[in-house]
Amino acid sequence: MDTPVILPVEAEGFVQSLETFSLKEVGSMRWFKQHEYIEKLNMQAILNASAMHDEFVKELLVSYEKIPVLVHEMILTEVWKQKVFPILCQLQDFNPKNTFHLYMVIHHEATIINLLETIMFHRDSCEAAGDSVLDLVDYCHRKLTLLVSKVTRKSTTVHDQDSLTGNASVSSIEELQIQSAALEFEISLKAVSVLRYITDHTNSISIISRMLCTHNMPCVLVQLIDCCPWSRCKEGNVEKYINSKWQKIPLEDHLKMTKLDGQVWISLYNLLLKEDCQRKYDFNSFNKDRLLKLRGFLTEVLVDQLPNLVELQRFLAHLAVTDPPPPKKELILEQIPEIWSCIVSENSGKWKAIAKYQVKETFNPSEDDLRLQAQRLAQTYNLDVMENLLPEKPKCGNCGKEAAKKCSQCQGEWYCHRECQVKHWPKHKTACQLMTEATEKIQRDLDISS
């Protein structure tokens, strides 16, 4: 049996304590404590789902009505990354010795979307999210359009960002910005799955209207299938982004559907074939032309892998020879999402003041504060548990290649060769010492208590 991250009674305490924060509080010690709780809940939820055990983390989040809190905190971090982080990076008096604290704030959004991806698979999670599903739909739309726009602009890929991270000439803040961009790609891919689960479970007219009328999600999904940002051709080889890594695909598997492909197709199936959706969607000439592009992708090989797509194929064939009437105009009081707009309106004009406050009060920790954080993170990222969660072999902390050796002191960083470890040591030294001291202190405390 896999080593548990937390026991059900601990998870209950963590879930009960979850709360919303203001933008100014992002990164504070109280905020950081909640980040640790969410990190542990996320890891336990993944372990439970992958082992098909009792999913008590999901049950607790549903019963204590904390899913809207998770959505709020994820969007809060998204706003912070867009509005505060760029200002913070430009401040001349900001030159932190250690950017680990900042990275954990940036990583917070990825942790929450990962947890939501795990629990939103279940209908009761979607129902328990309540009105926040509208905010989640808007969030997914922002991330999906970002994916499409990045491919259109042919911007720096995750692979390129990984190679830049090991560059000694890159400053700590620049490296942090590169890591943030790489994380944004991961987050956007998670949003694809979350959207699919919403289309599976929702029957709300407001949510359906938001997806179809406000955001025209079917056309966004068609663009995703057309540009396929999780697939690329590099040096004559087809590569696909699977398990957080670009993997070379053998010739016989080029037409094999990935999980992400499946999520997009199922979302389209739900949005186009559900009766409530067909009544709401406007099959005008523009939308019809975009949707009919799908017929070129619906090959026999694809349909064999996802047989439900036969129905979508029939629907598109019928759409090609008909002109569906426009949807009836109905007087409906629709709910609107509030989280993003409330956060932005509350803090409008204060972005620079918040950045300056956080530089002074939040992201300038003392050595004692850094040691305390390292100690708590050493407890959070239990190495035995982390190995159960890794979908693939770890990467070298310097060059990003597959690694087989750990740092002998902290046991937390991986390297492919001794040369890479030596090159990376100036950057790793401070974190290594802090993690080593924290681990030793935890062991001493355990020896004393036993």
C-alpha positions in Angstrom: 0.0 0.0 0.0 1.3 3.5 -0.8 2.6 5.7 2.0 -0.2 8.1 3.0 0.6 11.9 3.0 -2.0 12.6 5.6 -4.6 10.6 7.5 -8.3 11.3 7.2 -8.5 13.0 10.6 -5.6 15.4 9.5 -7.3 16.0 6.2 -10.5 17.0 7.9 -8.6 19.6 10.0 -6.9 21.0 6.9 -10.1 21.2 4.9 -12.0 22.9 7.8 -9.3 25.5 8.1 -9.3 26.6 4.4 -10.2 30.3 4.0 -10.0 33.0 1.4 -7.2 35.7 1.5 -6.8 39.2 0.3 -4.3 40.0 -2.5 -2.1 41.8 -0.1 -1.8 38.6 2.1 -0.5 36.4 -0.7 2.8 34.9 0.4 2.3 35.8 4.1 3.2 33.2 6.7 -0.6 32.5 7.3 -1.1 32.1 3.5 2.0 29.9 3.3 0.6 27.6 6.0 -2.6 27.1 3.9 -0.4 26.4 0.9 1.2 23.5 2.7 -2.3 22.2 3.7 -3.5 22.4 0.0 -0.2 20.8 -1.2 -0.7 17.8 1.2 -4.4 17.5 0.3 -3.5 17.5 -3.4 -0.9 14.8 -3.0 -3.2 12.6 -0.9 -6.1 13.1 -3.4 -3.8 11.9 -6.3 -2.7 8.9 -4.3 -6.3 8.0 -3.4 -7.5 8.4 -7.0 -4.6 6.5 -8.6 -4.9 3.6 -6.2 -8.7 3.7 -6.4 -8.9 4.0 -2.6 -11.5 5.9 -0.5 -11.3 9.4 -1.9 -11.7 11.1 1.5 -10.1 14.4 0.5 -12.8 14.9 -2.2 -15.5 13.9 0.3 -14.3 16.4 2.9 -14.0 19.2 0.4 -17.6 18.5 -0.8 -19.1 18.1 2.7 -17.4 21.2 4.1 -18.3 23.2 1.0 -14.7 24.3 0.5 -14.4 23.9 -3.3 -15.5 27.6 -3.9 -12.6 28.5 -1.5 -10.2 26.6 -3.7 -11.5 28.3 -6.8 -11.2 31.8 -5.2 -7.6 31.1 -4.1 -6.6 29.8 -7.5 -8.0 32.9 -9.2 -6.4 35.2 -6.6 -3.0 33.7 -7.4 -3.7 34.2 -11.1 -4.5 37.9 -10.6 -1.4 38.2 -8.4 0.8 36.7 -11.2 -0.7 39.0 -13.8 -0.9 42.3 -11.9 1.6 42.2 -9.0 4.4 39.8 -10.0 5.5 41.8 -13.2 5.8 45.0 -11.1 7.6 43.2 -8.3 10.2 41.9 -10.8 10.9 45.5 -12.1 11.4 47.1 -8.7 15.0 48.3 -8.5 15.3 47.6 -4.8 14.1 44.0 -5.1 17.1 41.6 -5.3 16.2 38.6 -3.1 18.9 36.3 -2.0 16.5 33.4 -2.3 13.5 33.2 -4.7 12.1 29.9 -3.3 9.4 31.7 -1.4 8.3 33.5 -4.6 8.3 30.3 -6.6 6.0 28.6 -4.1 3.5 31.5 -4.6 3.7 31.0 -8.4 3.4 27.3 -8.0 0.2 27.7 -5.8 -2.1 28.0 -8.8 -0.7 24.8 -10.3 -1.3 22.9 -7.0 -4.9 24.0 -6.9 -5.8 23.3 -10.5 -4.2 19.9 -10.1 -6.4 19.2 -7.0 -9.5 20.4 -8.9 -8.6 18.2 -11.9 -8.6 15.2 -9.5 -11.8 15.9 -7.7 -14.0 17.5 -10.5 -14.1 14.1 -12.2 -17.0 13.4 -9.8 -20.4 14.9 -10.2 -20.9 15.8 -6.5 -17.7 18.0 -6.7 -19.2 19.9 -9.6 -22.5 20.3 -7.7 -20.7 21.4 -4.5 -18.7 24.0 -6.4 -22.0 25.9 -6.7 -21.8 29.4 -8.3 -18.0 29.2 -8.4 -18.3 26.9 -11.5 -19.1 30.1 -13.5 -15.8 31.5 -12.4 -14.1 28.2 -13.2 -15.6 28.3 -16.7 -14.2 31.8 -17.2 -10.8 30.6 -15.8 -10.7 27.7 -18.2 -11.6 30.0 -21.1 -8.7 32.3 -20.3 -6.3 29.3 -20.1 -7.5 27.7 -23.3 -7.3 30.9 -25.3 -3.8 31.4 -23.9 -2.8 28.0 -25.2 -4.1 28.8 -28.7 -2.4 32.2 -28.8 1.0 30.8 -27.7 0.9 28.3 -30.6 -0.2 31.0 -33.0 2.7 33.3 -31.9 5.1 30.4 -32.0 6.4 31.5 -28.5 9.1 29.8 -26.4 8.1 26.3 -25.7 8.4 24.5 -22.4 11.3 22.5 -23.7 13.2 25.7 -24.6 12.3 27.2 -21.2 13.8 24.1 -19.5 17.1 24.6 -21.3 17.2 28.3 -20.4 16.7 27.6 -16.7 20.1 26.0 -16.4 21.9 29.0 -18.0 24.3 30.5 -15.5 23.9 34.0 -17.1 20.2 34.1 -16.2 19.5 36.1 -13.1 17.4 34.6 -10.3 14.4 36.8 -11.1 14.7 36.0 -14.9 14.9 32.3 -14.0 11.7 32.7 -11.9 9.9 34.3 -14.9 11.0 31.4 -17.1 9.7 28.9 -14.6 6.4 30.8 -14.3 5.9 30.7 -18.1 6.6 26.9 -18.1 4.1 26.4 -15.2 1.5 28.4 -17.2 1.7 25.8 -19.9 1.1 23.0 -17.4 -1.8 24.9 -15.8 -3.5 25.5 -19.1 -3.4 21.8 -19.9 -5.0 21.0 -16.6 -7.7 23.5 -17.4 -8.6 21.4 -20.5 -9.5 18.5 -18.2 -11.4 20.6 -15.7 -13.5 22.1 -18.5 -14.3 18.6 -19.8 -15.6 17.5 -16.3 -17.8 20.6 -16.1 -19.3 19.7 -19.5 -19.9 16.2 -18.2 -21.8 17.2 -15.1 -23.5 20.6 -15.4 -27.1 21.0 -16.2 -27.2 24.7 -15.2 -28.6 27.0 -17.8 -26.3 29.8 -16.6 -23.2 27.7 -17.0 -24.3 26.3 -20.4 -25.0 29.8 -21.6 -21.7 31.0 -20.3 -19.8 28.3 -22.2 -21.8 28.5 -25.5 -23.0 32.1 -25.8 -20.5 34.2 -23.9 -17.3 32.3 -24.7 -18.2 30.2 -27.7 -16.3 27.2 -26.3 -17.0 24.9 -29.2 -15.0 27.2 -31.5 -12.2 27.6 -29.0 -12.0 23.8 -28.8 -11.9 23.5 -32.6 -8.9 25.8 -32.6 -7.3 23.6 -29.9 -7.7 20.5 -32.1 -6.4 22.4 -35.1 -3.2 23.8 -33.5 -2.8 20.9 -30.9 -0.3 22.7 -28.6 0.6 19.4 -26.8 2.1 18.0 -30.0 5.0 19.2 -32.1 7.6 18.2 -34.7 11.2 18.7 -33.4 14.3 17.7 -35.5 12.2 15.5 -37.7 10.6 13.7 -34.8 7.0 13.8 -33.5 6.8 14.7 -29.8 3.8 14.8 -27.5 3.5 16.4 -24.1 2.6 13.4 -21.8 3.0 13.3 -18.0 4.6 16.8 -17.8 7.3 15.9 -20.4 7.8 16.2 -24.1 8.2 12.5 -25.3 9.3 11.2 -28.7 6.5 9.2 -30.3 7.4 6.1 -32.4 6.1 6.0 -35.9 3.4 3.4 -35.1 1.9 5.6 -32.4 1.7 8.9 -34.3 -2.1 8.6 -34.7 -2.6 7.4 -31.1 -4.9 9.7 -29.1 -3.4 11.2 -25.9 -5.5 11.9 -22.8 -5.6 15.6 -23.7 -6.9 14.9 -27.2 -9.6 12.8 -25.6 -10.6 15.5 -23.1 -11.1 18.0 -26.0 -13.2 15.7 -28.1 -15.4 14.6 -25.2 -16.0 18.3 -24.3 -17.0 19.0 -27.9 -19.3 15.9 -27.8 -21.0 17.2 -24.7 -21.4 20.8 -25.9 -22.7 19.9 -29.3 -24.9 16.8 -28.7 -26.6 17.5 -25.3 -30.1 18.6 -25.9 -29.9 21.7 -23.6 -26.7 22.8 -25.4 -28.2 22.4 -28.9 -31.1 24.6 -27.9 -28.8 27.4 -26.6 -26.0 27.4 -29.3 -26.2 29.6 -32.3 -25.3 27.6 -35.4 -24.7 30.7 -37.5 -22.6 30.6 -40.7 -19.3 31.4 -38.8 -19.8 28.8 -36.1 -21.0 26.2 -38.6 -17.9 26.7 -40.8 -15.6 26.4 -37.8 -17.3 23.2 -36.6 -17.3 21.6 -40.0 -13.5 21.7 -39.9 -13.7 18.9 -37.4 -14.8 16.5 -40.1 -11.2 16.4 -41.4 -9.9 15.2 -38.0 -12.6 12.5 -37.5 -10.7 9.7 -39.2 -11.5 6.0 -38.8 -8.4 5.6 -36.6 -9.6 8.3 -34.2 -13.2 7.0 -34.1 -11.9 3.5 -33.3 -10.2 4.9 -30.2 -13.2 6.9 -29.0 -16.4 5.1 -30.5 -18.8 7.8 -29.1 -17.4 10.1 -31.8 -19.5 8.2 -34.4 -22.5 10.3 -33.1 -20.5 13.5 -33.5 -19.6 12.4 -37.0 -23.3 11.9 -37.9 -24.2 15.2 -36.3 -21.6 17.1 -38.4 -22.7 15.3 -41.6 -26.3 16.5 -40.9 -25.1 20.0 -40.0 -23.3 20.2 -43.3 -26.6 19.9 -45.3 -28.9 21.9 -43.0 -29.2 25.4 -41.6 -30.4 25.0 -38.0 -32.7 27.9 -36.9 -31.2 30.5 -34.5 -31.9 29.8 -30.8 -35.1 31.2 -29.4 -34.6 34.5 -27.4 -35.6 33.7 -23.9 -35.9 36.1 -20.9 -33.6 34.4 -18.4 -32.0 35.8 -15.3 -28.5 34.5 -15.6 -25.9 34.5 -12.9 -22.5 36.0 -13.6 -19.1 35.1 -12.3 -17.8 37.4 -9.5 -14.4 36.3 -8.2 -12.1 37.7 -10.8 -14.0 41.0 -11.1 -14.3 41.5 -7.3 -10.5 40.9 -6.8 -9.6 43.3 -9.6 -12.0 46.0 -8.6 -11.0 45.8 -4.9 -7.3 46.2 -5.8 -7.5 48.5 -8.9 -4.9 51.2 -8.7 -3.1 49.5 -5.8 -0.9 47.0 -7.7 2.4 48.9 -7.2 1.6 49.6 -3.6 0.9 45.9 -3.0 4.1 44.9 -4.8 6.2 47.4 -2.6 4.5 46.1 0.6 5.2 42.5 -0.3 8.9 43.2 -1.2 9.4 44.7 2.2 7.1 42.5 4.4 6.6 39.2 2.6 9.4 38.3 0.2 12.3 39.4 2.3 12.4 36.6 4.9 15.1 36.3 7.6 17.4 33.3 7.8 15.2 32.0 10.7 12.1 32.3 8.6 13.7 30.5 5.6 14.8 27.7 7.9 11.3 27.4 9.3 9.9 27.2 5.8 12.4 24.7 4.7 11.7 22.6 7.8 7.9 22.6 7.1 8.4 21.9 3.3 10.7 18.9 4.2 7.8 17.5 6.1 5.3 18.3 3.3 7.4 16.7 0.5 8.1 13.4 2.1 10.5 11.6 -0.3 8.8 8.2 -0.1 5.5 9.8 -1.0 6.9 11.9 -3.8 8.4 8.9 -5.5 4.9 7.3 -5.6 3.6 10.5 -7.4 6.3 10.8 -10.0 5.0 9.6 -13.4 8.5 9.4 -14.8 12.2 9.4 -13.9 13.4 12.7 -12.3 15.2 15.4 -14.3 18.7 16.9 -13.7 18.5 20.2 -11.7 21.1 21.7 -14.0 20.5 20.5 -17.6 17.0 19.0 -17.4 18.1 15.6 -18.7 17.0 12.3 -17.1 18.8 11.9 -13.8 19.7 9.0 -11.6 21.7 10.5 -8.7 20.4 12.6 -5.7 22.3 15.3 -3.9 23.9 13.4 -1.0 23.2 16.2 1.5 19.6 17.3 1.1 18.4 14.3 -1.0 16.0 16.7 -2.7 17.8 17.6 -6.0 18.7 15.2 -8.9 21.7 15.2 -11.3 22.7 13.2 -14.3 26.5 13.6 -13.8 28.9 15.0 -11.3 29.8 17.9 -13.7 26.1 19.1 -13.6 26.1 19.0 -9.8 29.3 21.1 -9.6 27.9 23.7 -12.1 24.5 23.9 -10.2 26.1 24.1 -6.7 26.2 28.0 -6.5 22.5 28.1 -7.1 21.6 25.0 -5.0 23.9 25.7 -2.0 21.6 27.9 0.1 18.5 25.7 -0.4 20.6 22.6 0.2 21.9 23.8 3.5 18.4 24.9 4.7 16.8 21.6 3.7 19.6 19.6 5.3 19.3 21.5 8.5 15.5 21.2 8.5 15.6 17.5 7.9 18.2 17.0 10.7 16.0 19.0 13.1 12.9 17.0 12.2 14.9 13.8 12.9 16.2 15.1 16.2 12.6 16.1 17.2 11.4 12.6 16.3 14.2 10.9 18.3 13.3 13.0 21.3 9.6 12.4 21.1 10.2 8.6 20.7 
